[in-house]
Amino acid sequence: MATSLKIDDALKSRVQHLPSQRRRSSHWIMLEAIRQYVEREEAREGFRQEALAAWAAYQETGRHVTGQEARAWLNTWGTDEEKAAPECHK
């Protein structure tokens, strides 16, 4: 799929300057920037969908973990006393 982009002169100059520093082509730099943006936006949408599903599940069941319970659990991560995730409750 051939696509053309119109970019302003300042951005074009920046893109043209990077290849000599990175030993990559301008084309590679632009493709990499687009790839990273798309991956970031896909992840963001995945997190959004996960949050909506969690909210729907909470509204349906009322089961939850409090912020204090979550923080207490997370504070044990990486320690010798690392604990299992707290159980959800009403």
Biopython code that builds the backbone (N, CA, C, O; Angstrom):
import numpy as np
from Bio.PDB.StructureBuilder import StructureBuilder

atoms = [
    (1, "MET", "N", (0.846, -1.165, 0.000)),
    (1, "MET", "CA", (0.000, 0.000, 0.000)),
    (1, "MET", "C", (0.900, 1.240, 0.000)),
    (1, "MET", "O", (1.632, 1.480, 0.961)),
    (2, "ALA", "N", (0.845, 1.996, -1.041)),
    (2, "ALA", "CA", (1.638, 3.227, -1.127)),
    (2, "ALA", "C", (0.840, 4.368, -0.508)),
    (2, "ALA", "O", (-0.335, 4.561, -0.820)),
    (3, "THR", "N", (1.482, 5.108, 0.358)),
    (3, "THR", "CA", (0.855, 6.240, 1.032)),
    (3, "THR", "C", (1.846, 7.381, 1.040)),
    (3, "THR", "O", (3.048, 7.169, 1.201)),
    (4, "SER", "N", (1.349, 8.577, 0.869)),
    (4, "SER", "CA", (2.239, 9.734, 0.961)),
    (4, "SER", "C", (1.827, 10.574, 2.158)),
    (4, "SER", "O", (0.658, 10.620, 2.541)),
    (5, "LEU", "N", (2.814, 11.229, 2.733)),
    (5, "LEU", "CA", (2.581, 12.094, 3.890)),
    (5, "LEU", "C", (3.092, 13.485, 3.576)),
    (5, "LEU", "O", (4.143, 13.651, 2.956)),
    (6, "LYS", "N", (2.352, 14.462, 4.003)),
    (6, "LYS", "CA", (2.817, 15.840, 3.888)),
    (6, "LYS", "C", (3.199, 16.302, 5.285)),
    (6, "LYS", "O", (2.360, 16.349, 6.185)),
    (7, "ILE", "N", (4.466, 16.642, 5.460)),
    (7, "ILE", "CA", (4.943, 17.115, 6.755)),
    (7, "ILE", "C", (5.563, 18.489, 6.578)),
    (7, "ILE", "O", (6.072, 18.827, 5.510)),
    (8, "ASP", "N", (5.511, 19.275, 7.647)),
    (8, "ASP", "CA", (6.053, 20.625, 7.548)),
    (8, "ASP", "C", (7.581, 20.578, 7.455)),
    (8, "ASP", "O", (8.211, 19.566, 7.762)),
    (9, "ASP", "N", (8.151, 21.694, 7.025)),
    (9, "ASP", "CA", (9.594, 21.755, 6.768)),
    (9, "ASP", "C", (10.427, 21.479, 8.013)),
    (9, "ASP", "O", (11.482, 20.851, 7.929)),
    (10, "ALA", "N", (9.959, 21.946, 9.168)),
    (10, "ALA", "CA", (10.728, 21.739, 10.401)),
    (10, "ALA", "C", (10.816, 20.254, 10.737)),
    (10, "ALA", "O", (11.893, 19.756, 11.063)),
    (11, "LEU", "N", (9.687, 19.541, 10.659)),
    (11, "LEU", "CA", (9.698, 18.110, 10.951)),
    (11, "LEU", "C", (10.490, 17.353, 9.891)),
    (11, "LEU", "O", (11.231, 16.423, 10.210)),
    (12, "LYS", "N", (10.337, 17.745, 8.650)),
    (12, "LYS", "CA", (11.083, 17.108, 7.565)),
    (12, "LYS", "C", (12.585, 17.235, 7.806)),
    (12, "LYS", "O", (13.334, 16.276, 7.615)),
    (13, "SER", "N", (13.016, 18.407, 8.221)),
    (13, "SER", "CA", (14.434, 18.628, 8.508)),
    (13, "SER", "C", (14.912, 17.728, 9.646)),
    (13, "SER", "O", (16.007, 17.169, 9.587)),
    (14, "ARG", "N", (14.090, 17.593, 10.672)),
    (14, "ARG", "CA", (14.449, 16.735, 11.795)),
    (14, "ARG", "C", (14.562, 15.281, 11.356)),
    (14, "ARG", "O", (15.496, 14.581, 11.748)),
    (15, "VAL", "N", (13.609, 14.825, 10.543)),
    (15, "VAL", "CA", (13.623, 13.446, 10.058)),
    (15, "VAL", "C", (14.845, 13.216, 9.172)),
    (15, "VAL", "O", (15.452, 12.146, 9.235)),
    (16, "GLN", "N", (15.213, 14.179, 8.364)),
    (16, "GLN", "CA", (16.369, 14.034, 7.486)),
    (16, "GLN", "C", (17.685, 14.072, 8.247)),
    (16, "GLN", "O", (18.690, 13.543, 7.771)),
    (17, "HIS", "N", (17.694, 14.686, 9.415)),
    (17, "HIS", "CA", (18.905, 14.793, 10.219)),
    (17, "HIS", "C", (19.212, 13.488, 10.971)),
    (17, "HIS", "O", (20.379, 13.149, 11.166)),
    (18, "LEU", "N", (18.181, 12.766, 11.388)),
    (18, "LEU", "CA", (18.375, 11.557, 12.186)),
    (18, "LEU", "C", (19.114, 10.415, 11.488)),
    (18, "LEU", "O", (19.935, 9.758, 12.129)),
    (19, "PRO", "N", (18.865, 10.151, 10.221)),
    (19, "PRO", "CA", (19.519, 8.985, 9.599)),
    (19, "PRO", "C", (21.036, 8.962, 9.740)),
    (19, "PRO", "O", (21.618, 7.900, 9.957)),
    (20, "SER", "N", (21.670, 10.097, 9.622)),
    (20, "SER", "CA", (23.132, 10.098, 9.744)),
    (20, "SER", "C", (23.565, 9.771, 11.172)),
    (20, "SER", "O", (24.631, 9.190, 11.375)),
    (21, "GLN", "N", (22.758, 10.135, 12.151)),
    (21, "GLN", "CA", (23.079, 9.833, 13.547)),
    (21, "GLN", "C", (22.758, 8.391, 13.914)),
    (21, "GLN", "O", (23.439, 7.795, 14.748)),
    (22, "ARG", "N", (21.735, 7.833, 13.302)),
    (22, "ARG", "CA", (21.258, 6.494, 13.655)),
    (22, "ARG", "C", (21.668, 5.410, 12.659)),
    (22, "ARG", "O", (21.402, 4.227, 12.870)),
    (23, "ARG", "N", (22.314, 5.823, 11.578)),
    (23, "ARG", "CA", (22.700, 4.897, 10.511)),
    (23, "ARG", "C", (21.484, 4.124, 9.995)),
    (23, "ARG", "O", (21.529, 2.908, 9.812)),
    (24, "ARG", "N", (20.425, 4.848, 9.771)),
    (24, "ARG", "CA", (19.179, 4.323, 9.219)),
    (24, "ARG", "C", (18.729, 5.282, 8.132)),
    (24, "ARG", "O", (19.211, 6.411, 8.047)),
    (25, "SER", "N", (17.800, 4.825, 7.301)),
    (25, "SER", "CA", (17.260, 5.706, 6.264)),
    (25, "SER", "C", (16.109, 6.535, 6.844)),
    (25, "SER", "O", (15.532, 6.180, 7.872)),
    (26, "SER", "N", (15.787, 7.638, 6.174)),
    (26, "SER", "CA", (14.627, 8.445, 6.576)),
    (26, "SER", "C", (13.374, 7.593, 6.530)),
    (26, "SER", "O", (12.506, 7.707, 7.396)),
    (27, "HIS", "N", (13.277, 6.743, 5.526)),
    (27, "HIS", "CA", (12.130, 5.857, 5.377)),
    (27, "HIS", "C", (11.999, 4.952, 6.601)),
    (27, "HIS", "O", (10.900, 4.793, 7.133)),
    (28, "TRP", "N", (13.094, 4.363, 7.049)),
    (28, "TRP", "CA", (13.063, 3.482, 8.216)),
    (28, "TRP", "C", (12.616, 4.260, 9.442)),
    (28, "TRP", "O", (11.805, 3.765, 10.225)),
    (29, "ILE", "N", (13.134, 5.474, 9.620)),
    (29, "ILE", "CA", (12.788, 6.297, 10.796)),
    (29, "ILE", "C", (11.290, 6.595, 10.809)),
    (29, "ILE", "O", (10.648, 6.501, 11.855)),
    (30, "MET", "N", (10.732, 6.953, 9.658)),
    (30, "MET", "CA", (9.309, 7.261, 9.606)),
    (30, "MET", "C", (8.462, 6.012, 9.853)),
    (30, "MET", "O", (7.464, 6.072, 10.570)),
    (31, "LEU", "N", (8.856, 4.883, 9.263)),
    (31, "LEU", "CA", (8.117, 3.640, 9.495)),
    (31, "LEU", "C", (8.161, 3.240, 10.966)),
    (31, "LEU", "O", (7.146, 2.819, 11.522)),
    (32, "GLU", "N", (9.307, 3.364, 11.591)),
    (32, "GLU", "CA", (9.456, 3.017, 12.999)),
    (32, "GLU", "C", (8.594, 3.924, 13.874)),
    (32, "GLU", "O", (7.970, 3.458, 14.828)),
    (33, "ALA", "N", (8.557, 5.195, 13.560)),
    (33, "ALA", "CA", (7.726, 6.129, 14.329)),
    (33, "ALA", "C", (6.247, 5.753, 14.217)),
    (33, "ALA", "O", (5.523, 5.760, 15.212)),
    (34, "ILE", "N", (5.813, 5.430, 13.020)),
    (34, "ILE", "CA", (4.413, 5.037, 12.816)),
    (34, "ILE", "C", (4.124, 3.718, 13.529)),
    (34, "ILE", "O", (3.082, 3.577, 14.170)),
    (35, "ARG", "N", (5.037, 2.751, 13.423)),
    (35, "ARG", "CA", (4.843, 1.453, 14.083)),
    (35, "ARG", "C", (4.706, 1.629, 15.591)),
    (35, "ARG", "O", (3.812, 1.050, 16.208)),
    (36, "GLN", "N", (5.588, 2.425, 16.182)),
    (36, "GLN", "CA", (5.536, 2.640, 17.630)),
    (36, "GLN", "C", (4.243, 3.342, 18.041)),
    (36, "GLN", "O", (3.645, 2.996, 19.060)),
    (37, "TYR", "N", (3.814, 4.319, 17.257)),
    (37, "TYR", "CA", (2.573, 5.033, 17.556)),
    (37, "TYR", "C", (1.387, 4.077, 17.512)),
    (37, "TYR", "O", (0.555, 4.074, 18.419)),
    (38, "VAL", "N", (1.310, 3.266, 16.461)),
    (38, "VAL", "CA", (0.185, 2.330, 16.311)),
    (38, "VAL", "C", (0.182, 1.327, 17.460)),
    (38, "VAL", "O", (-0.879, 1.043, 18.016)),
    (39, "GLU", "N", (1.336, 0.785, 17.827)),
    (39, "GLU", "CA", (1.408, -0.162, 18.940)),
    (39, "GLU", "C", (0.961, 0.488, 20.244)),
    (39, "GLU", "O", (0.233, -0.123, 21.027)),
    (40, "ARG", "N", (1.393, 1.724, 20.478)),
    (40, "ARG", "CA", (1.021, 2.443, 21.695)),
    (40, "ARG", "C", (-0.491, 2.678, 21.750)),
    (40, "ARG", "O", (-1.114, 2.504, 22.797)),
    (41, "GLU", "N", (-1.077, 3.076, 20.611)),
    (41, "GLU", "CA", (-2.515, 3.328, 20.569)),
    (41, "GLU", "C", (-3.325, 2.041, 20.691)),
    (41, "GLU", "O", (-4.387, 2.038, 21.313)),
    (42, "GLU", "N", (-2.838, 0.954, 20.109)),
    (42, "GLU", "CA", (-3.514, -0.332, 20.261)),
    (42, "GLU", "C", (-3.489, -0.778, 21.726)),
    (42, "GLU", "O", (-4.491, -1.274, 22.241)),
    (43, "ALA", "N", (-2.355, -0.604, 22.390)),
    (43, "ALA", "CA", (-2.255, -0.957, 23.806)),
    (43, "ALA", "C", (-3.190, -0.090, 24.634)),
    (43, "ALA", "O", (-3.872, -0.588, 25.529)),
    (44, "ARG", "N", (-3.224, 1.200, 24.340)),
    (44, "ARG", "CA", (-4.107, 2.119, 25.063)),
    (44, "ARG", "C", (-5.567, 1.686, 24.919)),
    (44, "ARG", "O", (-6.319, 1.698, 25.893)),
    (45, "GLU", "N", (-5.963, 1.306, 23.709)),
    (45, "GLU", "CA", (-7.343, 0.855, 23.492)),
    (45, "GLU", "C", (-7.601, -0.461, 24.220)),
    (45, "GLU", "O", (-8.693, -0.672, 24.748)),
    (46, "GLY", "N", (-6.610, -1.344, 24.252)),
    (46, "GLY", "CA", (-6.743, -2.593, 25.000)),
    (46, "GLY", "C", (-6.953, -2.331, 26.486)),
    (46, "GLY", "O", (-7.803, -2.964, 27.113)),
    (47, "PHE", "N", (-6.184, -1.401, 27.054)),
    (47, "PHE", "CA", (-6.343, -1.045, 28.463)),
    (47, "PHE", "C", (-7.732, -0.451, 28.713)),
    (47, "PHE", "O", (-8.368, -0.735, 29.728)),
    (48, "ARG", "N", (-8.188, 0.373, 27.775)),
    (48, "ARG", "CA", (-9.513, 0.994, 27.894)),
    (48, "ARG", "C", (-10.601, -0.067, 27.897)),
    (48, "ARG", "O", (-11.511, -0.025, 28.725)),
    (49, "GLN", "N", (-10.509, -1.021, 26.970)),
    (49, "GLN", "CA", (-11.505, -2.091, 26.901)),
    (49, "GLN", "C", (-11.473, -2.953, 28.168)),
    (49, "GLN", "O", (-12.517, -3.370, 28.669)),
    (50, "GLU", "N", (-10.274, -3.214, 28.677)),
    (50, "GLU", "CA", (-10.141, -3.995, 29.904)),
    (50, "GLU", "C", (-10.782, -3.258, 31.085)),
    (50, "GLU", "O", (-11.455, -3.872, 31.913)),
    (51, "ALA", "N", (-10.572, -1.951, 31.158)),
    (51, "ALA", "CA", (-11.168, -1.157, 32.234)),
    (51, "ALA", "C", (-12.693, -1.153, 32.132)),
    (51, "ALA", "O", (-13.384, -1.272, 33.144)),
    (52, "LEU", "N", (-13.217, -1.018, 30.919)),
    (52, "LEU", "CA", (-14.671, -1.049, 30.741)),
    (52, "LEU", "C", (-15.254, -2.400, 31.145)),
    (52, "LEU", "O", (-16.316, -2.457, 31.764)),
    (53, "ALA", "N", (-14.567, -3.480, 30.801)),
    (53, "ALA", "CA", (-15.029, -4.815, 31.182)),
    (53, "ALA", "C", (-14.982, -4.992, 32.702)),
    (53, "ALA", "O", (-15.893, -5.579, 33.286)),
    (54, "ALA", "N", (-13.935, -4.493, 33.337)),
    (54, "ALA", "CA", (-13.822, -4.595, 34.791)),
    (54, "ALA", "C", (-14.929, -3.788, 35.471)),
    (54, "ALA", "O", (-15.515, -4.240, 36.455)),
    (55, "TRP", "N", (-15.212, -2.603, 34.948)),
    (55, "TRP", "CA", (-16.279, -1.769, 35.508)),
    (55, "TRP", "C", (-17.631, -2.468, 35.359)),
    (55, "TRP", "O", (-18.440, -2.462, 36.286)),
    (56, "ALA", "N", (-17.870, -3.063, 34.208)),
    (56, "ALA", "CA", (-19.131, -3.784, 33.982)),
    (56, "ALA", "C", (-19.250, -4.961, 34.947)),
    (56, "ALA", "O", (-20.322, -5.206, 35.502)),
    (57, "ALA", "N", (-18.142, -5.693, 35.148)),
    (57, "ALA", "CA", (-18.158, -6.825, 36.073)),
    (57, "ALA", "C", (-18.428, -6.351, 37.496)),
    (57, "ALA", "O", (-19.176, -6.992, 38.234)),
    (58, "TYR", "N", (-17.823, -5.234, 37.884)),
    (58, "TYR", "CA", (-18.056, -4.686, 39.227)),
    (58, "TYR", "C", (-19.518, -4.278, 39.387)),
    (58, "TYR", "O", (-20.132, -4.567, 40.413)),
    (59, "GLN", "N", (-20.071, -3.617, 38.392)),
    (59, "GLN", "CA", (-21.469, -3.192, 38.475)),
    (59, "GLN", "C", (-22.402, -4.394, 38.581)),
    (59, "GLN", "O", (-23.436, -4.330, 39.246)),
    (60, "GLU", "N", (-22.033, -5.483, 37.927)),
    (60, "GLU", "CA", (-22.871, -6.677, 37.929)),
    (60, "GLU", "C", (-22.760, -7.450, 39.244)),
    (60, "GLU", "O", (-23.764, -7.930, 39.770)),
    (61, "THR", "N", (-21.542, -7.572, 39.773)),
    (61, "THR", "CA", (-21.318, -8.436, 40.939)),
    (61, "THR", "C", (-21.037, -7.685, 42.231)),
    (61, "THR", "O", (-21.310, -8.204, 43.313)),
    (62, "GLY", "N", (-20.498, -6.481, 42.141)),
    (62, "GLY", "CA", (-20.111, -5.740, 43.334)),
    (62, "GLY", "C", (-18.811, -6.223, 43.954)),
    (62, "GLY", "O", (-18.364, -5.680, 44.964)),
    (63, "ARG", "N", (-18.206, -7.236, 43.360)),
    (63, "ARG", "CA", (-16.956, -7.782, 43.912)),
    (63, "ARG", "C", (-15.798, -6.839, 43.580)),
    (63, "ARG", "O", (-15.700, -6.321, 42.468)),
    (64, "HIS", "N", (-14.922, -6.627, 44.569)),
    (64, "HIS", "CA", (-13.836, -5.667, 44.392)),
    (64, "HIS", "C", (-12.711, -5.928, 45.386)),
    (64, "HIS", "O", (-12.835, -6.758, 46.287)),
    (65, "VAL", "N", (-11.627, -5.214, 45.204)),
    (65, "VAL", "CA", (-10.521, -5.128, 46.152)),
    (65, "VAL", "C", (-10.354, -3.642, 46.424)),
    (65, "VAL", "O", (-10.376, -2.839, 45.491)),
    (66, "THR", "N", (-10.190, -3.266, 47.668)),
    (66, "THR", "CA", (-10.025, -1.844, 47.978)),
    (66, "THR", "C", (-8.644, -1.360, 47.554)),
    (66, "THR", "O", (-7.726, -2.156, 47.356)),
    (67, "GLY", "N", (-8.513, -0.063, 47.420)),
    (67, "GLY", "CA", (-7.213, 0.516, 47.084)),
    (67, "GLY", "C", (-6.174, 0.183, 48.136)),
    (67, "GLY", "O", (-5.021, -0.101, 47.811)),
    (68, "GLN", "N", (-6.582, 0.217, 49.405)),
    (68, "GLN", "CA", (-5.654, -0.098, 50.495)),
    (68, "GLN", "C", (-5.191, -1.548, 50.406)),
    (68, "GLN", "O", (-4.013, -1.835, 50.624)),
    (69, "GLU", "N", (-6.103, -2.463, 50.090)),
    (69, "GLU", "CA", (-5.736, -3.870, 49.947)),
    (69, "GLU", "C", (-4.766, -4.059, 48.775)),
    (69, "GLU", "O", (-3.789, -4.800, 48.883)),
    (70, "ALA", "N", (-5.039, -3.397, 47.678)),
    (70, "ALA", "CA", (-4.164, -3.504, 46.507)),
    (70, "ALA", "C", (-2.780, -2.944, 46.816)),
    (70, "ALA", "O", (-1.772, -3.563, 46.474)),
    (71, "ARG", "N", (-2.721, -1.761, 47.469)),
    (71, "ARG", "CA", (-1.423, -1.164, 47.811)),
    (71, "ARG", "C", (-0.629, -2.057, 48.758)),
    (71, "ARG", "O", (0.577, -2.237, 48.587)),
    (72, "ALA", "N", (-1.313, -2.615, 49.762)),
    (72, "ALA", "CA", (-0.621, -3.500, 50.715)),
    (72, "ALA", "C", (-0.030, -4.696, 49.992)),
    (72, "ALA", "O", (1.089, -5.112, 50.291)),
    (73, "TRP", "N", (-0.768, -5.252, 49.046)),
    (73, "TRP", "CA", (-0.278, -6.390, 48.257)),
    (73, "TRP", "C", (0.896, -5.963, 47.383)),
    (73, "TRP", "O", (1.936, -6.622, 47.370)),
    (74, "LEU", "N", (0.729, -4.851, 46.648)),
    (74, "LEU", "CA", (1.794, -4.391, 45.747)),
    (74, "LEU", "C", (3.074, -4.044, 46.496)),
    (74, "LEU", "O", (4.171, -4.218, 45.965)),
    (75, "ASN", "N", (2.943, -3.560, 47.716)),
    (75, "ASN", "CA", (4.129, -3.212, 48.507)),
    (75, "ASN", "C", (4.959, -4.429, 48.877)),
    (75, "ASN", "O", (6.116, -4.287, 49.271)),
    (76, "THR", "N", (4.386, -5.628, 48.758)),
    (76, "THR", "CA", (5.154, -6.850, 49.058)),
    (76, "THR", "C", (5.907, -7.382, 47.845)),
    (76, "THR", "O", (6.763, -8.255, 47.987)),
    (77, "TRP", "N", (5.600, -6.870, 46.656)),
    (77, "TRP", "CA", (6.257, -7.351, 45.440)),
    (77, "TRP", "C", (7.762, -7.162, 45.544)),
    (77, "TRP", "O", (8.232, -6.104, 45.962)),
    (78, "GLY", "N", (8.510, -8.179, 45.167)),
    (78, "GLY", "CA", (9.961, -8.096, 45.149)),
    (78, "GLY", "C", (10.596, -8.234, 46.518)),
    (78, "GLY", "O", (11.805, -8.051, 46.662)),
    (79, "THR", "N", (9.794, -8.557, 47.532)),
    (79, "THR", "CA", (10.344, -8.749, 48.873)),
    (79, "THR", "C", (10.311, -10.237, 49.212)),
    (79, "THR", "O", (9.710, -11.038, 48.497)),
    (80, "ASP", "N", (10.964, -10.589, 50.308)),
    (80, "ASP", "CA", (10.936, -11.981, 50.766)),
    (80, "ASP", "C", (9.553, -12.385, 51.269)),
    (80, "ASP", "O", (9.240, -13.573, 51.344)),
    (81, "GLU", "N", (8.729, -11.402, 51.612)),
    (81, "GLU", "CA", (7.378, -11.675, 52.126)),
    (81, "GLU", "C", (6.308, -11.386, 51.065)),
    (81, "GLU", "O", (5.204, -10.960, 51.402)),
    (82, "GLU", "N", (6.630, -11.614, 49.794)),
    (82, "GLU", "CA", (5.661, -11.332, 48.723)),
    (82, "GLU", "C", (4.398, -12.157, 48.942)),
    (82, "GLU", "O", (4.456, -13.368, 49.159)),
    (83, "LYS", "N", (3.249, -11.470, 48.881)),
    (83, "LYS", "CA", (1.975, -12.122, 49.159)),
    (83, "LYS", "C", (1.202, -12.377, 47.869)),
    (83, "LYS", "O", (1.463, -11.753, 46.840)),
    (84, "ALA", "N", (0.256, -13.294, 47.940)),
    (84, "ALA", "CA", (-0.640, -13.569, 46.802)),
    (84, "ALA", "C", (-1.629, -12.408, 46.687)),
    (84, "ALA", "O", (-1.852, -11.669, 47.645)),
    (85, "ALA", "N", (-2.208, -12.263, 45.514)),
    (85, "ALA", "CA", (-3.195, -11.203, 45.284)),
    (85, "ALA", "C", (-4.353, -11.371, 46.269)),
    (85, "ALA", "O", (-4.759, -12.495, 46.565)),
    (86, "PRO", "N", (-4.883, -10.258, 46.777)),
    (86, "PRO", "CA", (-6.026, -10.359, 47.688)),
    (86, "PRO", "C", (-7.265, -10.865, 46.955)),
    (86, "PRO", "O", (-7.415, -10.670, 45.749)),
    (87, "GLU", "N", (-8.142, -11.513, 47.704)),
    (87, "GLU", "CA", (-9.389, -12.033, 47.132)),
    (87, "GLU", "C", (-10.393, -10.901, 46.979)),
    (87, "GLU", "O", (-10.468, -10.000, 47.815)),
    (88, "CYS", "N", (-11.156, -10.960, 45.907)),
    (88, "CYS", "CA", (-12.241, -9.995, 45.720)),
    (88, "CYS", "C", (-13.352, -10.297, 46.712)),
    (88, "CYS", "O", (-13.564, -11.451, 47.084)),
    (89, "HIS", "N", (-14.059, -9.258, 47.138)),
    (89, "HIS", "CA", (-15.166, -9.398, 48.080)),
    (89, "HIS", "C", (-16.206, -8.339, 47.783)),
    (89, "HIS", "O", (-15.969, -7.425, 46.993)),
    (90, "LYS", "N", (-17.345, -8.463, 48.410)),
    (90, "LYS", "CA", (-18.416, -7.484, 48.226)),
    (90, "LYS", "C", (-18.269, -6.355, 49.219)),
    (90, "LYS", "O", (-19.079, -5.427, 49.223)),
]
sb = StructureBuilder()
sb.init_structure("model")
sb.init_model(0)
sb.init_chain("A")
sb.init_seg("    ")
for serial, (resi, resn, name, xyz) in enumerate(atoms, 1):
    if name == "N":
        sb.init_residue(resn, " ", resi, " ")
    sb.init_atom(name, np.array(xyz, "f"), 0.0, 1.0, " ", f" {name:<3s}", serial, name[0])
structure = sb.get_structure()
